[in-house]
Amino acid sequence: MSVTTTHKLLTDSWTADVQTVEAAIRRFKTDRTDNDCQVVLFEIVRDEHLHVNVTHRHPTTTVRGWAGPASLPAGFVHNRTFGESKPTKIIGHIRDMVFATRTVR
């Protein structure tokens, strides 16, 4: 499996945290599953939260705290937002979603 990340930040508010989160994601042990995954971290205008989308090629179970899945051409996306969470908490939540159990449709 591969796990890739991208970010689309509008301000510097989340820059340091996103750098920490992306570094941690690069260290995930990706041999745990065969469901390729894309993580996108982004901001929305007039919203102070960090938004995160996790898209898998194949459907997965929904992890507590995540919305979705929505079916897109690229796969199945779950999303959530983070307010004043520490990077370690954000990383843990993203890890749970990245390694969510694959489901059969």
Jmol script that loads the backbone (N, CA, C; Angstrom):
load data "model"
ATOM      1  N   MET A   1       0.845  -1.181   0.000  1.00  0.00           N
ATOM      2  CA  MET A   1       0.000   0.000   0.000  1.00  0.00           C
ATOM      3  C   MET A   1       0.884   1.235   0.000  1.00  0.00           C
ATOM      4  N   SER A   2       0.397   2.271  -0.610  1.00  0.00           N
ATOM      5  CA  SER A   2       1.087   3.549  -0.507  1.00  0.00           C
ATOM      6  C   SER A   2       0.175   4.550   0.188  1.00  0.00           C
ATOM      7  N   VAL A   3       0.788   5.413   0.972  1.00  0.00           N
ATOM      8  CA  VAL A   3       0.082   6.511   1.618  1.00  0.00           C
ATOM      9  C   VAL A   3       0.791   7.780   1.181  1.00  0.00           C
ATOM     10  N   THR A   4       0.046   8.653   0.510  1.00  0.00           N
ATOM     11  CA  THR A   4       0.622   9.917   0.080  1.00  0.00           C
ATOM     12  C   THR A   4      -0.097  11.057   0.767  1.00  0.00           C
ATOM     13  N   THR A   5       0.584  12.195   0.859  1.00  0.00           N
ATOM     14  CA  THR A   5      -0.028  13.371   1.472  1.00  0.00           C
ATOM     15  C   THR A   5       0.159  14.586   0.570  1.00  0.00           C
ATOM     16  N   THR A   6      -0.796  15.488   0.672  1.00  0.00           N
ATOM     17  CA  THR A   6      -0.673  16.813   0.088  1.00  0.00           C
ATOM     18  C   THR A   6      -1.312  17.780   1.058  1.00  0.00           C
ATOM     19  N   HIS A   7      -0.967  19.038   0.905  1.00  0.00           N
ATOM     20  CA  HIS A   7      -1.618  20.050   1.740  1.00  0.00           C
ATOM     21  C   HIS A   7      -1.880  21.293   0.911  1.00  0.00           C
ATOM     22  N   LYS A   8      -2.935  21.983   1.315  1.00  0.00           N
ATOM     23  CA  LYS A   8      -3.360  23.216   0.649  1.00  0.00           C
ATOM     24  C   LYS A   8      -3.717  24.218   1.746  1.00  0.00           C
ATOM     25  N   LEU A   9      -2.699  24.900   2.227  1.00  0.00           N
ATOM     26  CA  LEU A   9      -2.904  25.838   3.325  1.00  0.00           C
ATOM     27  C   LEU A   9      -3.035  27.254   2.798  1.00  0.00           C
ATOM     28  N   LEU A  10      -3.945  28.012   3.397  1.00  0.00           N
ATOM     29  CA  LEU A  10      -4.187  29.394   2.992  1.00  0.00           C
ATOM     30  C   LEU A  10      -3.440  30.389   3.875  1.00  0.00           C
ATOM     31  N   THR A  11      -3.078  29.956   5.080  1.00  0.00           N
ATOM     32  CA  THR A  11      -2.391  30.815   6.047  1.00  0.00           C
ATOM     33  C   THR A  11      -1.214  30.042   6.630  1.00  0.00           C
ATOM     34  N   ASP A  12      -0.503  30.675   7.536  1.00  0.00           N
ATOM     35  CA  ASP A  12       0.600  30.005   8.235  1.00  0.00           C
ATOM     36  C   ASP A  12       0.147  29.368   9.549  1.00  0.00           C
ATOM     37  N   SER A  13      -1.128  29.472   9.876  1.00  0.00           N
ATOM     38  CA  SER A  13      -1.637  28.998  11.166  1.00  0.00           C
ATOM     39  C   SER A  13      -1.337  27.529  11.437  1.00  0.00           C
ATOM     40  N   TRP A  14      -1.447  26.693  10.416  1.00  0.00           N
ATOM     41  CA  TRP A  14      -1.300  25.253  10.578  1.00  0.00           C
ATOM     42  C   TRP A  14       0.010  24.713   9.988  1.00  0.00           C
ATOM     43  N   THR A  15       0.862  25.576   9.467  1.00  0.00           N
ATOM     44  CA  THR A  15       2.047  25.121   8.743  1.00  0.00           C
ATOM     45  C   THR A  15       2.924  24.186   9.565  1.00  0.00           C
ATOM     46  N   ALA A  16       3.322  24.572  10.747  1.00  0.00           N
ATOM     47  CA  ALA A  16       4.204  23.740  11.573  1.00  0.00           C
ATOM     48  C   ALA A  16       3.544  22.409  11.923  1.00  0.00           C
ATOM     49  N   ASP A  17       2.266  22.462  12.298  1.00  0.00           N
ATOM     50  CA  ASP A  17       1.555  21.227  12.642  1.00  0.00           C
ATOM     51  C   ASP A  17       1.447  20.301  11.438  1.00  0.00           C
ATOM     52  N   VAL A  18       1.139  20.854  10.274  1.00  0.00           N
ATOM     53  CA  VAL A  18       1.008  20.038   9.063  1.00  0.00           C
ATOM     54  C   VAL A  18       2.346  19.410   8.692  1.00  0.00           C
ATOM     55  N   GLN A  19       3.438  20.135   8.850  1.00  0.00           N
ATOM     56  CA  GLN A  19       4.750  19.550   8.580  1.00  0.00           C
ATOM     57  C   GLN A  19       5.014  18.362   9.507  1.00  0.00           C
ATOM     58  N   THR A  20       4.660  18.498  10.773  1.00  0.00           N
ATOM     59  CA  THR A  20       4.823  17.407  11.739  1.00  0.00           C
ATOM     60  C   THR A  20       3.946  16.219  11.376  1.00  0.00           C
ATOM     61  N   VAL A  21       2.698  16.483  11.024  1.00  0.00           N
ATOM     62  CA  VAL A  21       1.755  15.420  10.665  1.00  0.00           C
ATOM     63  C   VAL A  21       2.226  14.690   9.410  1.00  0.00           C
ATOM     64  N   GLU A  22       2.631  15.430   8.383  1.00  0.00           N
ATOM     65  CA  GLU A  22       3.086  14.781   7.153  1.00  0.00           C
ATOM     66  C   GLU A  22       4.335  13.941   7.384  1.00  0.00           C
ATOM     67  N   ALA A  23       5.242  14.408   8.211  1.00  0.00           N
ATOM     68  CA  ALA A  23       6.443  13.621   8.528  1.00  0.00           C
ATOM     69  C   ALA A  23       6.063  12.314   9.216  1.00  0.00           C
ATOM     70  N   ALA A  24       5.111  12.376  10.124  1.00  0.00           N
ATOM     71  CA  ALA A  24       4.663  11.170  10.823  1.00  0.00           C
ATOM     72  C   ALA A  24       3.978  10.197   9.863  1.00  0.00           C
ATOM     73  N   ILE A  25       3.158  10.721   8.966  1.00  0.00           N
ATOM     74  CA  ILE A  25       2.467   9.854   8.001  1.00  0.00           C
ATOM     75  C   ILE A  25       3.478   9.124   7.124  1.00  0.00           C
ATOM     76  N   ARG A  26       4.558   9.803   6.741  1.00  0.00           N
ATOM     77  CA  ARG A  26       5.594   9.149   5.926  1.00  0.00           C
ATOM     78  C   ARG A  26       6.235   7.977   6.660  1.00  0.00           C
ATOM     79  N   ARG A  27       6.150   7.961   7.981  1.00  0.00           N
ATOM     80  CA  ARG A  27       6.724   6.863   8.777  1.00  0.00           C
ATOM     81  C   ARG A  27       5.729   5.734   9.066  1.00  0.00           C
ATOM     82  N   PHE A  28       4.472   5.881   8.637  1.00  0.00           N
ATOM     83  CA  PHE A  28       3.499   4.807   8.847  1.00  0.00           C
ATOM     84  C   PHE A  28       4.010   3.530   8.168  1.00  0.00           C
ATOM     85  N   LYS A  29       3.801   2.415   8.804  1.00  0.00           N
ATOM     86  CA  LYS A  29       4.180   1.123   8.233  1.00  0.00           C
ATOM     87  C   LYS A  29       3.090   0.691   7.258  1.00  0.00           C
ATOM     88  N   THR A  30       3.334   0.894   5.981  1.00  0.00           N
ATOM     89  CA  THR A  30       2.294   0.713   4.972  1.00  0.00           C
ATOM     90  C   THR A  30       2.103  -0.733   4.541  1.00  0.00           C
ATOM     91  N   ASP A  31       2.844  -1.659   5.115  1.00  0.00           N
ATOM     92  CA  ASP A  31       2.640  -3.062   4.761  1.00  0.00           C
ATOM     93  C   ASP A  31       1.478  -3.686   5.527  1.00  0.00           C
ATOM     94  N   ARG A  32       0.761  -2.885   6.309  1.00  0.00           N
ATOM     95  CA  ARG A  32      -0.359  -3.391   7.110  1.00  0.00           C
ATOM     96  C   ARG A  32      -1.626  -3.607   6.294  1.00  0.00           C
ATOM     97  N   THR A  33      -1.703  -3.050   5.098  1.00  0.00           N
ATOM     98  CA  THR A  33      -2.914  -3.156   4.295  1.00  0.00           C
ATOM     99  C   THR A  33      -2.573  -2.977   2.823  1.00  0.00           C
ATOM    100  N   ASP A  34      -3.504  -3.329   1.951  1.00  0.00           N
ATOM    101  CA  ASP A  34      -3.274  -3.180   0.513  1.00  0.00           C
ATOM    102  C   ASP A  34      -4.217  -2.133  -0.102  1.00  0.00           C
ATOM    103  N   ASN A  35      -4.699  -1.217   0.713  1.00  0.00           N
ATOM    104  CA  ASN A  35      -5.666  -0.221   0.270  1.00  0.00           C
ATOM    105  C   ASN A  35      -4.982   1.143   0.156  1.00  0.00           C
ATOM    106  N   ASP A  36      -4.520   1.496  -1.057  1.00  0.00           N
ATOM    107  CA  ASP A  36      -3.831   2.769  -1.254  1.00  0.00           C
ATOM    108  C   ASP A  36      -4.635   3.924  -0.683  1.00  0.00           C
ATOM    109  N   CYS A  37      -3.920   4.945  -0.221  1.00  0.00           N
ATOM    110  CA  CYS A  37      -4.564   6.004   0.537  1.00  0.00           C
ATOM    111  C   CYS A  37      -3.916   7.351   0.241  1.00  0.00           C
ATOM    112  N   GLN A  38      -4.749   8.377   0.124  1.00  0.00           N
ATOM    113  CA  GLN A  38      -4.303   9.758  -0.090  1.00  0.00           C
ATOM    114  C   GLN A  38      -4.832  10.598   1.067  1.00  0.00           C
ATOM    115  N   VAL A  39      -3.944  11.328   1.746  1.00  0.00           N
ATOM    116  CA  VAL A  39      -4.328  12.219   2.841  1.00  0.00           C
ATOM    117  C   VAL A  39      -4.126  13.655   2.367  1.00  0.00           C
ATOM    118  N   VAL A  40      -5.180  14.466   2.482  1.00  0.00           N
ATOM    119  CA  VAL A  40      -5.097  15.874   2.105  1.00  0.00           C
ATOM    120  C   VAL A  40      -5.434  16.712   3.336  1.00  0.00           C
ATOM    121  N   LEU A  41      -4.530  17.622   3.673  1.00  0.00           N
ATOM    122  CA  LEU A  41      -4.718  18.534   4.799  1.00  0.00           C
ATOM    123  C   LEU A  41      -4.916  19.929   4.209  1.00  0.00           C
ATOM    124  N   PHE A  42      -5.990  20.629   4.629  1.00  0.00           N
ATOM    125  CA  PHE A  42      -6.283  21.903   3.982  1.00  0.00           C
ATOM    126  C   PHE A  42      -7.068  22.840   4.888  1.00  0.00           C
ATOM    127  N   GLU A  43      -7.071  24.100   4.477  1.00  0.00           N
ATOM    128  CA  GLU A  43      -7.851  25.130   5.145  1.00  0.00           C
ATOM    129  C   GLU A  43      -8.937  25.620   4.197  1.00  0.00           C
ATOM    130  N   ILE A  44      -9.985  26.169   4.782  1.00  0.00           N
ATOM    131  CA  ILE A  44     -11.082  26.773   4.027  1.00  0.00           C
ATOM    132  C   ILE A  44     -11.175  28.242   4.455  1.00  0.00           C
ATOM    133  N   VAL A  45     -11.456  29.100   3.513  1.00  0.00           N
ATOM    134  CA  VAL A  45     -11.568  30.535   3.788  1.00  0.00           C
ATOM    135  C   VAL A  45     -12.552  30.782   4.932  1.00  0.00           C
ATOM    136  N   ARG A  46     -12.175  31.663   5.847  1.00  0.00           N
ATOM    137  CA  ARG A  46     -12.981  32.070   6.999  1.00  0.00           C
ATOM    138  C   ARG A  46     -13.312  30.923   7.950  1.00  0.00           C
ATOM    139  N   ASP A  47     -12.451  29.913   7.989  1.00  0.00           N
ATOM    140  CA  ASP A  47     -12.623  28.779   8.899  1.00  0.00           C
ATOM    141  C   ASP A  47     -11.256  28.497   9.519  1.00  0.00           C
ATOM    142  N   GLU A  48     -11.170  28.541  10.829  1.00  0.00           N
ATOM    143  CA  GLU A  48      -9.883  28.392  11.522  1.00  0.00           C
ATOM    144  C   GLU A  48      -9.443  26.946  11.677  1.00  0.00           C
ATOM    145  N   HIS A  49     -10.267  25.994  11.298  1.00  0.00           N
ATOM    146  CA  HIS A  49      -9.958  24.585  11.503  1.00  0.00           C
ATOM    147  C   HIS A  49      -9.045  24.021  10.422  1.00  0.00           C
ATOM    148  N   LEU A  50      -8.356  22.953  10.781  1.00  0.00           N
ATOM    149  CA  LEU A  50      -7.621  22.159   9.806  1.00  0.00           C
ATOM    150  C   LEU A  50      -8.569  21.071   9.325  1.00  0.00           C
ATOM    151  N   HIS A  51      -8.735  20.964   8.033  1.00  0.00           N
ATOM    152  CA  HIS A  51      -9.599  19.955   7.437  1.00  0.00           C
ATOM    153  C   HIS A  51      -8.728  18.840   6.888  1.00  0.00           C
ATOM    154  N   VAL A  52      -9.195  17.604   7.034  1.00  0.00           N
ATOM    155  CA  VAL A  52      -8.425  16.456   6.553  1.00  0.00           C
ATOM    156  C   VAL A  52      -9.356  15.523   5.798  1.00  0.00           C
ATOM    157  N   ASN A  53      -8.959  15.177   4.582  1.00  0.00           N
ATOM    158  CA  ASN A  53      -9.637  14.144   3.795  1.00  0.00           C
ATOM    159  C   ASN A  53      -8.711  12.945   3.698  1.00  0.00           C
ATOM    160  N   VAL A  54      -9.259  11.771   3.910  1.00  0.00           N
ATOM    161  CA  VAL A  54      -8.524  10.520   3.712  1.00  0.00           C
ATOM    162  C   VAL A  54      -9.291   9.729   2.664  1.00  0.00           C
ATOM    163  N   THR A  55      -8.658   9.512   1.516  1.00  0.00           N
ATOM    164  CA  THR A  55      -9.295   8.808   0.411  1.00  0.00           C
ATOM    165  C   THR A  55      -8.606   7.473   0.190  1.00  0.00           C
ATOM    166  N   HIS A  56      -9.387   6.404   0.227  1.00  0.00           N
ATOM    167  CA  HIS A  56      -8.889   5.049  -0.050  1.00  0.00           C
ATOM    168  C   HIS A  56      -9.377   4.595  -1.420  1.00  0.00           C
ATOM    169  N   ARG A  57      -8.604   3.757  -2.053  1.00  0.00           N
ATOM    170  CA  ARG A  57      -9.019   3.194  -3.338  1.00  0.00           C
ATOM    171  C   ARG A  57     -10.254   2.309  -3.155  1.00  0.00           C
ATOM    172  N   HIS A  58     -10.294   1.550  -2.064  1.00  0.00           N
ATOM    173  CA  HIS A  58     -11.410   0.642  -1.768  1.00  0.00           C
ATOM    174  C   HIS A  58     -12.139   1.128  -0.518  1.00  0.00           C
ATOM    175  N   PRO A  59     -13.427   0.825  -0.389  1.00  0.00           N
ATOM    176  CA  PRO A  59     -14.190   1.293   0.780  1.00  0.00           C
ATOM    177  C   PRO A  59     -13.652   0.709   2.091  1.00  0.00           C
ATOM    178  N   THR A  60     -13.809   1.489   3.161  1.00  0.00           N
ATOM    179  CA  THR A  60     -13.394   1.065   4.494  1.00  0.00           C
ATOM    180  C   THR A  60     -14.532   1.335   5.475  1.00  0.00           C
ATOM    181  N   THR A  61     -14.359   0.803   6.659  1.00  0.00           N
ATOM    182  CA  THR A  61     -15.289   1.143   7.723  1.00  0.00           C
ATOM    183  C   THR A  61     -15.090   2.615   8.088  1.00  0.00           C
ATOM    184  N   THR A  62     -16.104   3.216   8.662  1.00  0.00           N
ATOM    185  CA  THR A  62     -15.995   4.587   9.124  1.00  0.00           C
ATOM    186  C   THR A  62     -15.467   4.570  10.548  1.00  0.00           C
ATOM    187  N   VAL A  63     -14.445   5.346  10.793  1.00  0.00           N
ATOM    188  CA  VAL A  63     -13.839   5.452  12.114  1.00  0.00           C
ATOM    189  C   VAL A  63     -14.540   6.573  12.871  1.00  0.00           C
ATOM    190  N   ARG A  64     -14.742   6.365  14.151  1.00  0.00           N
ATOM    191  CA  ARG A  64     -15.421   7.350  14.991  1.00  0.00           C
ATOM    192  C   ARG A  64     -14.777   8.734  14.822  1.00  0.00           C
ATOM    193  N   GLY A  65     -15.627   9.746  14.618  1.00  0.00           N
ATOM    194  CA  GLY A  65     -15.166  11.112  14.464  1.00  0.00           C
ATOM    195  C   GLY A  65     -14.996  11.545  13.021  1.00  0.00           C
ATOM    196  N   TRP A  66     -15.039  10.591  12.099  1.00  0.00           N
ATOM    197  CA  TRP A  66     -14.873  10.881  10.675  1.00  0.00           C
ATOM    198  C   TRP A  66     -16.225  10.822   9.983  1.00  0.00           C
ATOM    199  N   ALA A  67     -16.459  11.724   9.046  1.00  0.00           N
ATOM    200  CA  ALA A  67     -17.674  11.695   8.225  1.00  0.00           C
ATOM    201  C   ALA A  67     -17.378  10.927   6.952  1.00  0.00           C
ATOM    202  N   GLY A  68     -18.407  10.327   6.392  1.00  0.00           N
ATOM    203  CA  GLY A  68     -18.231   9.618   5.124  1.00  0.00           C
ATOM    204  C   GLY A  68     -18.599   8.174   5.268  1.00  0.00           C
ATOM    205  N   PRO A  69     -18.374   7.434   4.242  1.00  0.00           N
ATOM    206  CA  PRO A  69     -17.598   7.803   3.058  1.00  0.00           C
ATOM    207  C   PRO A  69     -18.454   8.429   1.962  1.00  0.00           C
ATOM    208  N   ALA A  70     -17.786   9.216   1.151  1.00  0.00           N
ATOM    209  CA  ALA A  70     -18.362   9.695  -0.095  1.00  0.00           C
ATOM    210  C   ALA A  70     -17.627   8.977  -1.212  1.00  0.00           C
ATOM    211  N   SER A  71     -18.351   8.609  -2.239  1.00  0.00           N
ATOM    212  CA  SER A  71     -17.751   7.911  -3.369  1.00  0.00           C
ATOM    213  C   SER A  71     -17.330   8.936  -4.418  1.00  0.00           C
ATOM    214  N   LEU A  72     -16.054   8.923  -4.763  1.00  0.00           N
ATOM    215  CA  LEU A  72     -15.482   9.828  -5.751  1.00  0.00           C
ATOM    216  C   LEU A  72     -14.792   9.007  -6.837  1.00  0.00           C
ATOM    217  N   PRO A  73     -14.480   9.594  -7.970  1.00  0.00           N
ATOM    218  CA  PRO A  73     -13.739   8.855  -9.002  1.00  0.00           C
ATOM    219  C   PRO A  73     -12.415   8.292  -8.473  1.00  0.00           C
ATOM    220  N   ALA A  74     -11.765   8.997  -7.526  1.00  0.00           N
ATOM    221  CA  ALA A  74     -10.483   8.549  -6.988  1.00  0.00           C
ATOM    222  C   ALA A  74     -10.628   7.479  -5.912  1.00  0.00           C
ATOM    223  N   GLY A  75     -11.847   7.260  -5.419  1.00  0.00           N
ATOM    224  CA  GLY A  75     -12.045   6.266  -4.369  1.00  0.00           C
ATOM    225  C   GLY A  75     -13.109   6.692  -3.386  1.00  0.00           C
ATOM    226  N   PHE A  76     -12.871   6.379  -2.125  1.00  0.00           N
ATOM    227  CA  PHE A  76     -13.848   6.607  -1.066  1.00  0.00           C
ATOM    228  C   PHE A  76     -13.222   7.520  -0.020  1.00  0.00           C
ATOM    229  N   VAL A  77     -13.845   8.679   0.209  1.00  0.00           N
ATOM    230  CA  VAL A  77     -13.255   9.698   1.070  1.00  0.00           C
ATOM    231  C   VAL A  77     -14.021   9.825   2.381  1.00  0.00           C
ATOM    232  N   HIS A  78     -13.245   9.958   3.457  1.00  0.00           N
ATOM    233  CA  HIS A  78     -13.760  10.309   4.777  1.00  0.00           C
ATOM    234  C   HIS A  78     -13.104  11.634   5.144  1.00  0.00           C
ATOM    235  N   ASN A  79     -13.805  12.446   5.936  1.00  0.00           N
ATOM    236  CA  ASN A  79     -13.200  13.711   6.330  1.00  0.00           C
ATOM    237  C   ASN A  79     -13.555  14.081   7.756  1.00  0.00           C
ATOM    238  N   ARG A  80     -12.756  14.986   8.294  1.00  0.00           N
ATOM    239  CA  ARG A  80     -13.006  15.554   9.620  1.00  0.00           C
ATOM    240  C   ARG A  80     -12.214  16.828   9.756  1.00  0.00           C
ATOM    241  N   THR A  81     -12.524  17.582  10.798  1.00  0.00           N
ATOM    242  CA  THR A  81     -11.811  18.828  11.069  1.00  0.00           C
ATOM    243  C   THR A  81     -11.161  18.750  12.444  1.00  0.00           C
ATOM    244  N   PHE A  82     -10.133  19.572  12.602  1.00  0.00           N
ATOM    245  CA  PHE A  82      -9.427  19.662  13.876  1.00  0.00           C
ATOM    246  C   PHE A  82      -9.336  21.124  14.263  1.00  0.00           C
ATOM    247  N   GLY A  83      -9.582  21.399  15.535  1.00  0.00           N
ATOM    248  CA  GLY A  83      -9.489  22.764  16.045  1.00  0.00           C
ATOM    249  C   GLY A  83      -8.138  22.993  16.676  1.00  0.00           C
ATOM    250  N   GLU A  84      -8.110  23.014  17.969  1.00  0.00           N
ATOM    251  CA  GLU A  84      -6.854  23.282  18.671  1.00  0.00           C
ATOM    252  C   GLU A  84      -6.187  21.989  19.123  1.00  0.00           C
ATOM    253  N   SER A  85      -6.263  20.965  18.325  1.00  0.00           N
ATOM    254  CA  SER A  85      -5.660  19.678  18.654  1.00  0.00           C
ATOM    255  C   SER A  85      -4.150  19.726  18.477  1.00  0.00           C
ATOM    256  N   LYS A  86      -3.456  19.001  19.338  1.00  0.00           N
ATOM    257  CA  LYS A  86      -2.010  18.864  19.196  1.00  0.00           C
ATOM    258  C   LYS A  86      -1.717  17.918  18.036  1.00  0.00           C
ATOM    259  N   PRO A  87      -0.567  18.095  17.379  1.00  0.00           N
ATOM    260  CA  PRO A  87      -0.230  17.220  16.249  1.00  0.00           C
ATOM    261  C   PRO A  87      -0.274  15.724  16.592  1.00  0.00           C
ATOM    262  N   THR A  88       0.126  15.355  17.807  1.00  0.00           N
ATOM    263  CA  THR A  88       0.099  13.930  18.159  1.00  0.00           C
ATOM    264  C   THR A  88      -1.320  13.373  18.124  1.00  0.00           C
ATOM    265  N   LYS A  89      -2.293  14.149  18.550  1.00  0.00           N
ATOM    266  CA  LYS A  89      -3.700  13.720  18.490  1.00  0.00           C
ATOM    267  C   LYS A  89      -4.163  13.612  17.044  1.00  0.00           C
ATOM    268  N   ILE A  90      -3.817  14.618  16.236  1.00  0.00           N
ATOM    269  CA  ILE A  90      -4.205  14.603  14.822  1.00  0.00           C
ATOM    270  C   ILE A  90      -3.606  13.384  14.134  1.00  0.00           C
ATOM    271  N   ILE A  91      -2.344  13.114  14.394  1.00  0.00           N
ATOM    272  CA  ILE A  91      -1.666  11.961  13.790  1.00  0.00           C
ATOM    273  C   ILE A  91      -2.376  10.667  14.171  1.00  0.00           C
ATOM    274  N   GLY A  92      -2.745  10.529  15.429  1.00  0.00           N
ATOM    275  CA  GLY A  92      -3.438   9.319  15.875  1.00  0.00           C
ATOM    276  C   GLY A  92      -4.769   9.126  15.160  1.00  0.00           C
ATOM    277  N   HIS A  93      -5.533  10.202  15.021  1.00  0.00           N
ATOM    278  CA  HIS A  93      -6.821  10.108  14.330  1.00  0.00           C
ATOM    279  C   HIS A  93      -6.634   9.771  12.856  1.00  0.00           C
ATOM    280  N   ILE A  94      -5.641  10.376  12.230  1.00  0.00           N
ATOM    281  CA  ILE A  94      -5.379  10.074  10.820  1.00  0.00           C
ATOM    282  C   ILE A  94      -4.910   8.631  10.668  1.00  0.00           C
ATOM    283  N   ARG A  95      -4.042   8.165  11.559  1.00  0.00           N
ATOM    284  CA  ARG A  95      -3.574   6.771  11.501  1.00  0.00           C
ATOM    285  C   ARG A  95      -4.757   5.802  11.576  1.00  0.00           C
ATOM    286  N   ASP A  96      -5.696   6.072  12.492  1.00  0.00           N
ATOM    287  CA  ASP A  96      -6.870   5.205  12.619  1.00  0.00           C
ATOM    288  C   ASP A  96      -7.649   5.132  11.310  1.00  0.00           C
ATOM    289  N   MET A  97      -7.784   6.278  10.624  1.00  0.00           N
ATOM    290  CA  MET A  97      -8.545   6.289   9.370  1.00  0.00           C
ATOM    291  C   MET A  97      -7.743   5.666   8.230  1.00  0.00           C
ATOM    292  N   VAL A  98      -6.448   5.942   8.158  1.00  0.00           N
ATOM    293  CA  VAL A  98      -5.607   5.358   7.101  1.00  0.00           C
ATOM    294  C   VAL A  98      -5.652   3.837   7.167  1.00  0.00           C
ATOM    295  N   PHE A  99      -5.621   3.288   8.370  1.00  0.00           N
ATOM    296  CA  PHE A  99      -5.604   1.833   8.523  1.00  0.00           C
ATOM    297  C   PHE A  99      -6.974   1.241   8.862  1.00  0.00           C
ATOM    298  N   ALA A 100      -8.034   1.960   8.527  1.00  0.00           N
ATOM    299  CA  ALA A 100      -9.394   1.443   8.747  1.00  0.00           C
ATOM    300  C   ALA A 100      -9.576   0.145   7.974  1.00  0.00           C
ATOM    301  N   THR A 101     -10.388  -0.718   8.503  1.00  0.00           N
ATOM    302  CA  THR A 101     -10.640  -2.012   7.901  1.00  0.00           C
ATOM    303  C   THR A 101     -11.337  -1.877   6.549  1.00  0.00           C
ATOM    304  N   ARG A 102     -10.779  -2.541   5.581  1.00  0.00           N
ATOM    305  CA  ARG A 102     -11.378  -2.539   4.239  1.00  0.00           C
ATOM    306  C   ARG A 102     -12.678  -3.327   4.264  1.00  0.00           C
ATOM    307  N   THR A 103     -13.713  -2.807   3.595  1.00  0.00           N
ATOM    308  CA  THR A 103     -14.998  -3.479   3.531  1.00  0.00           C
ATOM    309  C   THR A 103     -15.264  -3.956   2.122  1.00  0.00           C
ATOM    310  N   VAL A 104     -16.209  -4.846   1.988  1.00  0.00           N
ATOM    311  CA  VAL A 104     -16.562  -5.387   0.680  1.00  0.00           C
ATOM    312  C   VAL A 104     -17.877  -4.758   0.261  1.00  0.00           C
ATOM    313  N   ARG A 105     -17.921  -4.282  -0.969  1.00  0.00           N
ATOM    314  CA  ARG A 105     -19.160  -3.704  -1.512  1.00  0.00           C
ATOM    315  C   ARG A 105     -19.628  -4.525  -2.662  1.00  0.00           C
TER     316      ARG A 105
END
end "model"
wireframe off; spacefill off
backbone 0.3
color backbone group
